[in-house]
Amino acid sequence: MTAFSTLTSLPASQIDNLNELGYHTMTPIQAAALPAILEGRDVRAQAKTGSGKTAAFGLGVMQRIDATQFVTQSLVLCPTRELADQVAKELRRLARFTANIKILTLCGGQPMGAQRDSLVHAPHIVVGTPGRILDHLQRETLKLDQLKTLVLDEADRMLEMGFRDDIDTVMGHCPASRQTLLFSATWPQDIAKISQRIQRDPLTVETDVVSDLPAIEQKFYEASAREKLPALIGLLSEQKPSSCVVFCNTKRECDDIAHTLENSQISALALHGDLEQRDRDQVLIRFANGSCRVLVATDVAARGLDIKSLAMVVNYQLSFDPEVHVHRIGRTARAGAEGSAISFVSPDEMVRAHALEEFLAQKLSWDGVSALKAVRPQPLLAEMATLSIDGGKKAKIRPGDILGALTGEAGLSGDAIGKIDIAATQAYVAIRHDSARQAMKQLQQVKIKGKSCRARLLK
């Protein structure tokens, strides 16, 4: 266990900030990569979500920012808006040690005009998706000619999503003298090739992705394609997980499975790339705040999913890549919590199971599916519902304003109110189901920040 305070190049104000954030000792990826990053060296690192990678590259980014120079000095490329928002939020926390560092998120699904206005005064750090970054470079609303640090976060997913050409074009706008940091959860050949093209003598850091597995109970069920859905319903009815992600390989299966679960009175939502950005945001908010028990998702859509304690992961199909399997199940049992990973494997997926067994260097634990199919279906309902309120950050609404309106004039007890999320033009509040309609009705009759607000229940 190595303390952050041993990093002598970090200013005392940043060490104090890290202590306030509860960051005392470094994770393995931070201990291995940070010294080289702080020296200004290029690094390519294998690191999954939850490993502390954002703080690893974030501390390096902050170290190279000159807040007195109002030019863009760092760019972080992410595959999805969800991950970009998550990274920007963490960078803002790390930036608290110094004043006047401007961090801007540039992603698709948001108005170009508002982004263009924000770019009039250049941000020190930009976090965004390749397509939208490229749009701004082509319109010359974003300039990277004085960039010091470029970060590719979850580079494997960006390549899978077809961003290779966009990334290459963005590189053409960056100075050759920059520091380049590349982070990837998996290590396909394409990542090694892109590293050779864009990095200079990088330090390679590979974390042992298998080492975290003993804390996770894994169970495998052999099931035909026809048996999987009744077995899944039986599993959820029997185990009643507080939260569960079901991984599928196609978007259509996500929709079909979520629809069938809902018809079986199991609270479920689908998450995949065909959803509009606002719908994706609302699905993630509802799952994170307890208004949905089961999220049925593709791998790409679930990247950046920030759920602190996930009770169960189900592989409806095995991934084609053993490392992706490890990444999937690593979302449960974080920070010492208990969790389980269940995989349904059809006969034509057995070659993938054998590859996984070899990768894990351990025998897989198999069970029959007949017992799950025999479980009588039981409802699995969410404890919370989500209210959407018109008005967000742009209206200067804060969580305390909403909490005060609900517990004061609306008369709700604090126990009935859960997580509150504030977006640009909307606010979302989790309310216990038995109080949701009362809260919605009361909100129509009170004012927040002196304005009447419209509220609706998300369904």
N, C-alpha and C positions, 0 to 999 in steps of 0.2 A: 504494500500500500504506500504510494508515493504522494506526498502532500503537494498541492499547487504552490505552496509557499517556497518550495525548493527551486521553482523556476525563477531565477534571479533576474531574468530580463523582463518579467512582468512588473509593472509599477505597483507600488504599495496600495494605491487607490483601487486597482483592479483586484488585488488579493483580498482587500476588505470587502469589495463588492461580491466576490466569489463566496466569501464566508457568509455574507448576508443571504445569498441565494442557497446556502446549504451545500456548496461545492467545496469540500475540504480535501478529499483525496481523489486522485485521478483514476479513471477507468483504464482498462488495458490499452484501448486504442489511443487514449489521450497520453498515457505514459510513453507509448511507443512512438507516437507521431509528433507530439507537441514540441519537443526540443528542436527537431529539424525544421518544423514549420516556423517557429519563432526565429530561427537563424536565417529564414528566407529561402530555404531549399525547397525544390519541387518534391511533392510526396504523392504516391498513389497508394491507397489503403483499401483493404477489404473490411467493410464495417457495415453492420446491419442497423436498422432502426432500433433505438433504445440502447445503443452502445456508447453514447456520449460523443458521437462524431461531430455533431453540430457545434458543440463547445470546443472541440479540438480545432476545427478550421476557423471557428468564430473568434477565438482568442488570437489566432494568427492574423486574421483580417483586421481586428481592432488595433493590433500592435503597429500596423503599417499605415494607419489613417492619420493624415494631417488635417485636423478639424478646421484649421485656418484657411485651407485651400478649398474653395467651393467648386471642385471638379469631381467626377466619378472616379474613385480610386479602387473600388472592388466590385466584382460582379459574381453573383452566385446563380448558376443555372440549375433548375430543378425540373423534373418531368411533369409535375402536376401543380395546379394552383394550391391544392390542400397542403402539399409539402412546402411550397414557397411561403405560404402564410405561416406555417409552423416554424420554418427557419427564420423568417423575419422577426417573429415574436421572440425567439431565443436570442437573436442578435441584439434586439433592443434591450433585453435584460443585461446582456454582457456589456452594452454600451453605457450603462448607467454610471460607470466610474468617471466618465468625462462628459463635458457639456457640448452641445451643439453638433452632435453627429447625426446627420440626416440619412435615414434608411427608407427606401421606397420599394414597394412591391409592384412589379409590372407583369401581369398575366392576362391571358385571354378571358373573355366573359365579363370584362369590365370596360366602361366607356373609354375610348381613346382620348376624347377631349379632356377629361379630368386628369388623365395621366400626362397628357401633353402640357397642361397647365402646371402640374407639379414639377415637370422637368425644366421649366423656365429657370428655376434656381436649382442647379445640378445637385443631386444627392451624392453624398460620399459613398454610399453603398447601395447597389441595386440587387434585388433578389427577384428572379422571374423565370418564366418558361421560354424556351428557345424561340418559338414562333412569334410571341409578342415582342421579345427583345429585338428580333430581326426586323419586325415592322417599324419599330422606333429608329433603328439604325438606318433603315432605308429612307425614312422621312426626315432624317437628320435631327430628330428631337432628342436623341441620346448620342453622346460622344464617349468613346472609350479610348481615345488616343493617349490619355494619361493614366491608364489603368495600371495598378501595381500588383493586384492579386486577382486571379480567376479561379473559381471553384466550380467543379462539376460534381454535383451531389446526386447520388443514385444514377450514375452514368449508364449502368446496364439497362435500366428501364428507359432512359432517354433513347438509347439505340433501338430497343425493342419497339418503341412507339414511333419509330421512323424519323427521328430528329437528327440523324447523322449529317445530312447536307446543311441543315440550319446551323448546327454546331460549327461545322467547317466555315460557313460564311461569317458567323460571329467572330471566329478566331481571326479572320482576315482584318477585322476592325481593331484588334488588340495589339499593343506593342509587343515586339519579340522579347523584350527584356523583362516581361512580367514573371511573377511566381505563379505556378499552376498547380493546384491541388485537385486530385481526382479521387472520389470516394465511390465505391461500388459494393453492393451487398454480395454479389456473385462475381466470378472471375472468368468469364468466357474469353475466348481468343480475341474477340473484337476489342475488348477492353485493353489488352496488352498492345494491340496494334494502334489504337488511338493514343495510348500513352506514349508510344514511341514517336508518334507524329507531333504531339503538342507539348511534351515535357522534356526537360533537360536533366539528364542523370538523376532521375527521381529515386528517393528512398522508397523501397517497397515494404509495406507493413501488411501482414496477413494475420488476422485474428483467427483463433481456432474455433470455427463455427460449431463444431460438434461438442465442444467442452461444456456448453450450457445445457445439454439435453438431459442429464440425469435428474434434474429437478422437475421434468415434465413427464407425466405418465402418458405413454403412447400405447394405443391399441389399434389393431388392424382387423378389419372384417372383410372376408371374401363375399362379394355380393354381385349378382348380375345387375345389368342396367335397370331392369324392371324392379329389382328388390330394393334398390338404394333409397328411393323416396319413402316407402313405408318404414324402412329401417331408420331413416333420419327422424321421422315423426315419432317413432318409438323411443329413440335415443333422447330426444328433447323432452318427451313426455315423462320419461323415467328419471332423467338427471336434473331437469328443470334448472339449467344454468342461468345465472343472473345476467350473463352476456355471452354471446357466441358469434363467431364469424365462420360462415360456411364458404369455403373456397371452391369456385367452379372455373372451368377452363374457357367457357364461352358466355357471351352476353345473354343469349337467348335462354340458356339454362338458368342463369341468375333470375331472370324475370319469371320463368315457369315455376321454379322452386319456391321463390318468395310468394307467388300467387297461391300455390297449393298450400303452403304453410299458413297463410292468412285465412284461407278457407277452412283450415283445421283449427282455428282459434289460437294460432301461435303467432305472436307479434313478430313480424318480419318485414324487412325492406331490402330492395335490390340496389346495388351500387356497381355501375359499370360506365364505360366511356361514352355510351350513347345518351346519357342523361344530360340535360341542359345544366349549365354551371350552377344556377340558383337551386335547382332540384338536388344536385349533388351536395351542395353546401347544407341544405336542410336535412338530407338523409344523414350526413355525418353528425350534425348537431343533435338530431333526435337519438341517434345511437349512443353518442357520448353522454347525453344527459339522462339516459335511462328511460326514454320514451319509446324505445324499441329494444326487444330482447335479442333478436337474431338479425345479423347483417349477412346477406348473401352477395358475395363480391367476387370480381375477377382480381387477379394479382395486381395488375397495373392500377386499377381503381383504388385498391386498398393501400397503396404506397402512401406514406405520410399520415396514416391513420394513427391518431394520438389518443389511445385508450390506456389509462394507467393500469387497470386491473381487468384483464380479460379472462373469464373463467374457463372457456372452452374454445378450441379451434377444431373444425371438421373439414377434412379434405374430401369433398364429394367425389372428386377424381384426384388421383395422384398427379403431381406436377411432373413434367417431362425432365426436369432438372433436379437432382437430389439437393443441391444447395438452396433452390427455391423452396423445397419442402421444409428444410431447416429454418429458413427465413419465415415461412408461414407459421410454424408451430412455436417459434421463438417469441411470438406476440403474446403468448400466455405465460403464466408463472413468472412474471417479471418481479424484480426486487424482492425475491424470496416468497412471493405469494404462491398459493397452490393453483394448479391448472392441469388440464388434460387435453390431449390431442387424439382425435379419432380419425381414422382413414378408412373409407370404403373403396375396395379394390375389386374391379371386375376381372374375369379371366384374361381379357386382352390387355390388361394393365400389369400383368404379373412380371413382365420384363422390366418395368419401371420399379416394381417392388424389389426385385433381385438387385437392381442397380443401387437402390437406396440402402439395402442391407449391406452391400459391399462398401458403400460410402461411409455408413455409420460404424462399420466394423462390429456389428452386433446383430444377433438374431432378432427378427421382428416377432412381436407377441400377437398371435392370431386367435380369433374367436369366431364362433358361428353366428350367423345373422338371424337365425330363426327365433332366438329369444327376444331380440329387439322387435321383430315383426309381430310378435305375440303381445307386446305391451299395448294396453288399451289407451288410445289417444286421449291426452289430457290438455286442457287449455294452458297456454303459457303466455300470460298477459303482462304488459309493461306496467310498472307501478306509476309511471309519470305520463303526462301528456304535455305537448309543447304548444305554447301560445306564441303566435307571431304578432308583433306590435309594430305598426308603422312608425318609423322614426328610429334613428341609430346614432352613429358617431357624428354624422353631419349635423344632426339636430342637437349635438352635445349632450345626448342622453347617456347617463352612467348607470351601472348596475344598482347603485344605491338609490337612484331616483325611482326605479321600478320597484325595488324592494319596499321603499317607503310608501309608494302608492298602494301596494298590495296589502301590506301589514297595517297601514294607517287607515286611510279612508275606505279601503275595500274590506278591511277587517279580517284578513286571513292570518292564521298563525304562521310563524316562521318555519315550523316543521313541514308545512304544506308546500313550501317553495324550494325548488332545487337550483340547478345550475342556470346562470343567466349569461347569455352570449350577446354581445353587441357587434353588429355588422355596420356597414356604411349607412344603409338606409332602413335597416330593420333591426329589431331586437327580438331575441328568443328567450323565453323563460319556461323552465320545466315546473309544472304544477302537478301535485298528486291528483290522480284521476277523479277522485270524489270531490275535489274542490275546483276542477278546471272550469266548469261552466259558470260557477259562481264568480270566479276570478274574471272571466271574460266579460260577464255582465257588468260587474262593478267597474272594470276598466273603462267601459263605454261612458261611465258617468263621472269619472274623475279626470283631472288634468295632470300631465307630466311635463315639467318645464313650462308650465303655463299654457300648454296646448292640449286640446282634446285629441285622443288617440284612438285609432281603430285597431281592434284586436280580433284575431281569428284562431281557431284551433286547427293545427296541421293534421291532416289525415292521409 
